[in-house]
Amino acid sequence: MSSGNFIQSANETAIDFKKIVDTLECPIYITDSSGVTEYINQAYLRENPIIDADAILGRTIDDIIKEGKYFKHAITTEVLKQKKEAMAFFVHHLLPEKMAFVSGMPVLDEENKIEHVVSILYAESFFQKLHAKFNYPIYSFDSYHDLLGKKRLPAPPPFDNLIGISKSMEELKRIMLRVARTDATILIRGESGTGKEVIAENIQRLSSRAGRPFIKLNCSAIPTALIEGELFGYEKGAFTGATSSRAGFFEQANGGTIFLDEIGDLPFEAQAKLLRVLQQKEIVRLGGTKPIGLNIRIIAATNSDLDKKIAEKQFRADLFYRLSLIPIHLPPLRERTSDIPILIEYFLHKFDAVYNRIIRFTPQTLKTLVDYPWPGNIRELENIIEYLYICSEENFITEEMISPLLNKNNHLSCTDSIDDELFDFCAKQMQDNKSLADIMSSVERTVLMLAVEKYKTTYLIAAALGVSQPTIVRKLQSLGIGRRRSSHDTEPVCYQG
């Protein structure tokens, strides 16, 4: 027999329909006759991870659509308008990978008036299960997506992680395709964070040297006293501590490509030897006499104003001309704003997978991001998006939430000289009532881990930080930063954080 909205068994024990609906695999969305959201089952929330149930329940479909936050179309409106069952294929306006066939059915009362509307989503995963179980033929949902005239932006083959459709980026890709087939020396110039290393990696991958050594070297990361030994290698006994011979970066890159990042910071004395390498295609190890022939391609990059450095006698003009046989200029992000939405979409999908969650931006927030000048370029954009995945509890990022991240410098007042990230870190430590000793210990650990990543050996770390090598070893051990030894016990100890 029935009792209100429940069907009861003979012993009058009511069935928990909510529990039953929540066990169903199909996403279900229920409204009343006015389109007011009454219930969303757990499968719907799993299929639409951006949905905030508390922000949906009790609101009308029209109101939610008008807000444009969670969805812009709903089969419920068609059912209420036509007063009968309706079906459609929908693509989420913010999550283009979320596509589904949607069926909406009216639930009628005794007078055949609509009492509720039940919407059921059939996502691609549903049909894949049918195929796996019954060998049911299915077509990719992308084909329906294309029929709607909403083709997703394709990946930019043959390039890897080089995102952009602006005129400057398209021209850059054409240049890269032409120069990749040659062994010409390339100089990439652009502001910090514009992606110079990505350009170098793509050129290497598209060249005939793909699969051969690709050695990356940050010229600003090696102390002046050690630069020649690191670049050209050394023979046993060449200097105190040289207990065995070692191949330098140029030798390690033989047959492939060497990427000299921050070439503008290369010490002036080492520039003459680099010029010799470019002219004669050979090196001589420190302490050695035998020339070693090289078959390498050199790609250099800098964010420095080399013209100014040449005028100030800090960079050799003859080296500049040798390096810039093929000059490539990377425009800053503020000069290619049409690429910002595409980059945002790329990073969102990247971090969706990394952090197993989804966040998205409201239309006004997207406009704010496009209008922002991005002094740190793509790196700053990526860092802010990743920060939101880690620290934000919200799935939707509003303009109010993003603005403080874009305008941190406006809130530093008397601490303007303090680095933004260090300021934020210390402020968080103080909020957690950490002592000065604890804060300083955390900062020291962070510095040493960065140094380990940048310099690799304790000798290089010590030289860069201006302390003795035993001091570095002792601090790394006391802070619990793991270590590994080379195959020779007499070699410098390398640490990995």
C-alpha positions in Angstrom: 0.0 0.0 0.0 1.1 3.6 -0.4 1.5 6.3 2.2 2.4 9.8 0.9 5.6 9.6 -1.1 6.6 6.2 0.2 5.6 2.7 -0.8 5.4 0.5 2.2 5.6 -3.2 2.6 3.1 -5.3 4.6 5.0 -4.6 7.8 4.8 -0.9 7.0 8.5 -0.4 6.9 9.2 2.6 4.7 11.8 2.1 1.9 14.7 4.6 2.0 14.5 5.8 -1.6 17.3 8.3 -1.0 19.7 5.5 -0.1 18.6 3.5 -3.1 19.0 6.4 -5.6 22.5 7.2 -4.2 23.6 3.6 -5.0 22.6 4.0 -8.7 25.5 4.5 -11.1 23.6 6.9 -13.3 23.7 10.6 -12.3 20.2 11.8 -11.3 18.9 15.4 -10.8 15.4 16.0 -9.5 13.4 19.2 -9.4 9.8 20.1 -8.6 7.2 21.4 -11.0 8.6 24.9 -10.7 12.1 23.8 -11.5 13.4 24.0 -7.9 16.2 21.6 -7.3 15.0 19.0 -4.8 17.7 16.3 -4.9 21.0 15.3 -6.6 22.4 11.8 -6.2 26.0 10.9 -5.4 26.7 9.7 -9.0 25.7 13.1 -10.3 28.2 14.8 -7.9 30.9 12.3 -9.0 30.3 13.0 -12.6 30.2 16.8 -12.0 32.9 17.4 -9.4 32.6 21.1 -9.8 29.0 21.1 -8.5 28.5 22.4 -4.9 25.3 20.6 -3.8 24.6 23.1 -1.0 24.7 25.9 -3.6 22.3 24.1 -5.9 19.6 22.6 -3.6 16.5 24.8 -3.2 17.3 27.0 -6.2 15.5 27.1 -9.6 17.1 25.8 -12.7 16.5 29.2 -14.4 18.4 30.9 -11.6 21.3 28.5 -11.8 21.5 28.8 -15.6 21.4 32.6 -15.3 24.3 32.6 -12.9 26.3 30.6 -15.5 28.5 29.0 -12.8 27.5 25.3 -12.8 25.7 24.8 -16.1 24.2 26.8 -18.9 21.7 24.3 -20.2 19.3 21.9 -18.5 16.9 19.3 -19.9 14.5 20.2 -17.1 13.5 23.4 -18.9 12.6 21.5 -22.0 10.5 19.0 -20.0 8.6 21.8 -18.2 8.1 23.7 -21.5 6.9 20.7 -23.6 5.3 18.9 -20.6 6.7 15.6 -21.8 9.9 13.5 -21.9 12.9 15.2 -23.7 16.4 14.2 -24.6 19.5 16.1 -25.6 23.3 15.9 -25.9 25.1 18.4 -23.7 28.7 19.6 -23.3 29.6 21.3 -20.1 30.5 25.0 -20.8 33.4 25.0 -18.4 34.4 21.3 -18.6 34.4 20.5 -22.3 35.6 17.0 -21.6 32.3 16.4 -19.7 29.8 15.3 -22.3 26.6 13.3 -21.8 23.3 12.3 -23.3 20.6 13.6 -20.9 17.1 12.3 -20.5 14.4 14.3 -18.7 11.1 12.7 -17.6 8.1 14.3 -15.9 6.6 12.6 -12.9 2.8 13.3 -13.0 0.3 13.5 -10.1 -3.2 12.0 -10.1 -4.4 14.9 -12.3 -1.6 14.4 -14.9 0.1 17.6 -13.8 3.9 17.7 -13.5 4.9 17.0 -9.9 8.6 16.4 -10.4 11.2 16.3 -13.2 13.8 13.6 -13.1 16.9 14.1 -15.3 19.3 11.2 -15.9 22.8 11.6 -17.4 24.4 8.9 -19.6 28.0 9.8 -19.8 30.7 8.2 -22.0 31.7 6.0 -19.1 28.3 4.4 -19.1 28.6 3.3 -22.7 32.1 2.1 -22.2 30.8 -0.3 -19.5 28.2 -1.5 -21.9 30.9 -2.1 -24.5 33.1 -3.9 -22.0 30.3 -6.2 -20.8 28.4 -6.9 -24.0 30.7 -5.7 -26.8 28.1 -3.0 -27.4 29.3 -0.7 -30.3 30.0 2.8 -29.2 31.2 6.0 -30.9 33.4 8.6 -29.4 31.5 11.4 -27.7 33.9 13.7 -29.5 32.0 13.1 -32.8 28.8 14.5 -31.2 30.9 17.3 -29.7 32.1 18.2 -33.2 28.5 18.1 -34.6 27.6 20.8 -32.2 30.3 23.0 -33.7 32.2 23.2 -30.5 35.4 21.5 -31.4 37.9 21.4 -28.7 41.2 23.1 -29.2 43.5 20.5 -30.6 46.9 19.8 -29.2 49.6 21.7 -31.1 51.5 19.0 -32.9 54.3 18.6 -33.6 55.1 20.7 -30.6 55.1 19.6 -26.9 53.7 21.9 -24.2 54.0 24.9 -26.5 50.6 26.4 -26.1 49.2 29.4 -28.0 47.3 30.5 -31.1 48.3 34.1 -31.2 50.0 35.5 -34.3 53.4 35.8 -32.6 53.2 32.1 -31.4 52.2 30.8 -34.8 55.2 32.7 -36.4 57.4 31.3 -33.7 56.3 27.7 -34.5 57.0 28.3 -38.2 60.5 29.5 -37.4 61.1 26.5 -35.0 60.1 24.0 -37.7 62.6 25.6 -40.1 65.6 25.8 -37.8 65.0 22.5 -36.1 66.1 20.7 -39.3 69.5 22.5 -39.2 72.4 22.5 -36.8 72.5 26.3 -36.6 73.4 28.0 -33.3 70.3 29.6 -31.8 69.9 32.4 -29.3 66.5 32.6 -27.5 65.7 35.9 -25.9 62.8 36.7 -23.7 61.7 37.7 -20.2 61.9 35.3 -17.3 59.1 32.8 -17.3 58.2 33.0 -21.0 59.2 29.4 -21.7 62.7 29.6 -23.3 63.6 26.1 -22.1 60.4 24.7 -23.6 61.4 26.2 -27.0 64.9 24.6 -26.7 63.3 21.2 -25.8 61.0 21.4 -28.8 63.8 22.3 -31.2 65.9 19.4 -29.9 63.0 16.9 -30.2 62.2 18.0 -33.7 65.8 17.9 -34.9 67.9 15.1 -36.3 69.6 15.0 -32.9 66.4 13.8 -31.1 67.2 10.9 -28.8 70.8 12.0 -28.4 72.2 13.8 -25.4 70.4 17.0 -24.4 72.4 18.7 -21.7 70.9 21.7 -19.9 73.1 24.2 -18.1 72.2 27.3 -16.1 75.2 29.6 -16.5 74.2 31.7 -13.5 74.1 28.6 -11.3 77.8 27.7 -11.4 80.3 29.8 -9.3 82.9 31.6 -11.4 85.8 29.6 -9.9 84.3 26.3 -11.1 82.8 27.3 -14.4 85.6 26.1 -16.7 85.9 22.7 -15.0 82.2 22.2 -15.2 82.0 23.3 -18.9 85.2 21.7 -20.3 86.0 19.0 -17.7 89.3 18.3 -16.0 92.0 15.7 -15.8 93.1 14.0 -12.6 95.4 16.2 -10.6 94.4 19.4 -12.5 93.7 21.1 -9.1 93.4 20.2 -5.5 90.5 17.8 -5.1 90.6 16.5 -8.7 91.2 12.9 -7.7 89.9 11.6 -11.0 89.2 12.8 -14.5 85.8 14.1 -15.3 84.0 15.0 -18.6 82.5 18.5 -18.7 79.1 19.4 -20.0 80.3 19.9 -23.5 81.7 16.4 -23.7 78.6 15.0 -22.1 76.5 16.7 -24.9 78.7 15.3 -27.7 76.6 14.1 -30.6 73.6 16.0 -29.3 72.6 19.5 -28.0 73.7 21.7 -25.1 71.3 24.3 -23.8 73.1 27.2 -22.2 70.4 29.0 -20.2 71.1 32.5 -18.8 74.1 32.9 -21.1 74.2 36.6 -20.2 75.5 35.6 -16.8 78.4 33.6 -18.1 81.6 35.0 -16.6 83.5 37.2 -19.0 86.7 35.1 -18.8 84.7 31.9 -19.8 83.2 33.7 -22.8 86.4 33.6 -24.7 86.7 29.9 -24.3 83.1 29.4 -25.3 83.8 31.4 -28.4 86.7 29.0 -29.2 84.4 26.1 -28.9 82.0 27.7 -31.4 84.8 28.4 -33.8 86.9 25.3 -33.6 84.4 22.7 -32.4 86.8 21.3 -29.8 87.6 21.6 -26.1 90.6 20.9 -23.9 90.1 19.7 -20.4 91.6 21.6 -17.5 95.0 20.0 -16.9 94.9 18.3 -20.3 96.7 18.9 -23.6 94.8 16.8 -26.0 92.0 18.6 -27.9 88.7 16.7 -27.9 86.6 17.2 -31.0 82.9 18.1 -30.6 79.8 17.4 -32.7 77.2 19.4 -30.8 74.5 22.0 -31.4 74.4 25.0 -29.1 71.2 26.7 -28.1 71.6 29.6 -25.7 69.0 31.7 -23.9 68.9 34.8 -21.8 66.5 37.3 -20.2 69.3 39.8 -20.0 69.7 42.9 -22.2 72.8 41.7 -24.1 73.1 44.9 -26.1 73.5 46.8 -22.8 75.9 44.3 -21.5 78.0 44.5 -24.7 78.1 48.3 -24.3 79.2 48.0 -20.7 81.9 45.5 -21.7 80.3 42.7 -19.7 79.5 40.5 -22.7 81.7 39.9 -25.8 80.2 41.2 -29.0 82.0 38.5 -31.1 80.4 35.8 -28.9 77.0 37.5 -29.3 77.2 37.4 -33.1 78.3 33.8 -33.0 75.5 32.7 -30.8 72.7 34.7 -32.5 73.0 33.1 -36.0 69.3 32.3 -35.5 67.8 34.8 -33.1 64.4 33.9 -31.6 62.4 36.3 -29.5 59.8 35.1 -27.1 57.1 37.8 -26.5 55.9 38.3 -22.9 52.5 37.0 -22.0 51.0 40.5 -21.8 51.7 40.9 -25.5 49.8 37.8 -26.4 46.6 37.9 -24.3 44.7 35.7 -26.7 46.8 32.8 -25.5 46.0 33.3 -21.8 42.6 31.5 -21.8 44.2 28.6 -23.7 47.1 28.4 -21.2 44.6 28.5 -18.3 42.7 25.6 -19.8 45.9 23.7 -20.3 47.1 24.2 -16.7 43.6 23.4 -15.3 43.5 20.1 -17.0 47.1 19.4 -16.0 46.4 20.0 -12.3 43.1 18.3 -12.4 45.1 15.1 -12.9 47.9 16.0 -10.5 45.7 16.9 -7.6 42.7 14.7 -8.4 40.3 17.7 -8.0 38.7 20.3 -10.3 38.6 24.0 -10.0 37.4 26.5 -12.5 37.1 30.3 -12.9 34.0 32.4 -13.2 33.8 34.5 -16.4 34.7 37.7 -14.5 37.7 36.0 -13.0 38.9 34.9 -16.4 38.6 38.5 -17.6 40.7 39.6 -14.6 43.3 37.0 -15.5 43.4 38.1 -19.1 43.7 41.8 -18.2 46.5 41.2 -15.6 50.0 42.1 -17.0 51.7 39.0 -15.8 55.2 40.3 -14.9 56.3 36.7 -14.2 54.8 35.5 -17.5 53.7 31.9 -18.0 55.6 30.7 -14.9 53.6 33.1 -12.7 50.3 32.0 -14.3 51.1 28.3 -13.7 52.2 28.9 -10.1 49.1 30.8 -9.2 46.8 28.2 -10.7 48.7 25.4 -8.9 48.6 27.4 -5.6 44.8 27.5 -6.0 44.6 23.8 -6.4 46.6 23.3 -3.2 45.2 26.0 -1.0 41.7 26.9 -2.2 38.8 25.0 -0.6 36.4 26.3 -3.3 35.8 24.7 -6.7 34.9 28.0 -8.3 37.4 30.8 -8.1 35.9 34.3 -7.9 37.4 37.6 -8.7 37.5 38.4 -5.0 39.6 35.3 -4.4 42.1 35.8 -7.2 42.7 39.6 -6.8 44.8 39.3 -3.6 47.1 36.9 -5.4 47.6 39.2 -8.3 48.1 42.3 -6.2 50.2 41.1 -3.3 52.7 43.9 -3.7 50.0 46.4 -2.8 49.6 44.9 0.6 53.2 44.7 1.8 53.4 48.3 3.1 56.6 48.7 5.1 57.8 45.3 4.0 58.1 46.2 0.3 61.7 45.1 0.2 60.9 41.5 1.3 60.4 38.9 -1.4 56.7 38.1 -1.8 57.0 34.4 -1.3 59.3 34.7 1.6 57.0 37.2 3.2 54.0 34.9 2.7 55.9 31.9 4.1 57.0 33.8 7.3 53.6 35.3 7.8 52.1 31.8 7.7 54.7 30.5 10.2 53.9 33.3 12.6 50.2 32.6 12.3 51.0 29.1 13.4 52.8 30.5 16.4 56.2 29.1 15.3 59.2 30.4 17.2 62.0 32.4 15.5 64.3 29.4 15.8 61.7 27.2 14.0 61.1 29.7 11.3 64.9 30.2 10.7 65.3 26.4 10.6 62.6 26.1 8.0 64.2 28.9 5.9 67.6 27.3 6.1 66.2 23.9 5.1 64.4 25.4 2.1 67.6 27.3 1.0 69.7 24.1 1.2 67.1 22.0 -0.7 67.0 24.6 -3.4 70.8 24.6 -3.5 71.0 20.8 -3.7 68.6 20.9 -6.7 70.6 23.7 -8.4 74.2 22.8 -7.7 74.1 18.9 -7.2 77.4 18.6 -5.3 78.3 19.8 -1.8 81.4 21.6 -3.2 79.3 23.6 -5.6 76.8 24.3 -2.8 79.5 25.5 -0.5 81.1 27.8 -3.1 77.7 29.3 -4.0 76.6 29.9 -0.4 80.0 31.1 0.9 80.6 28.4 3.5 82.9 25.4 3.8 82.1 22.1 2.3 82.1 20.3 5.7 79.6 22.8 7.0 77.3 22.0 4.1 77.7 18.2 4.7 77.0 18.7 8.4 73.9 20.8 7.8 72.4 18.5 5.2 72.9 15.5 7.6 71.4 17.3 10.6 68.3 18.4 8.5 67.8 14.9 7.2 68.2 15.7 3.5 69.1 12.3 1.9 72.3 11.7 0.1 73.8 9.4 -2.5 77.5 8.7 -3.3 79.1 8.4 -6.7 80.7 5.2 -7.8 84.0 6.5 -6.4 84.2 7.1 -2.7 86.7 9.9 -3.3 84.3 11.8 -5.5 82.3 14.7 -4.0 79.2 13.6 -2.2 75.9 14.4 -4.0 72.8 15.1 -2.1 69.2 14.8 -3.2 66.4 16.5 -1.3 
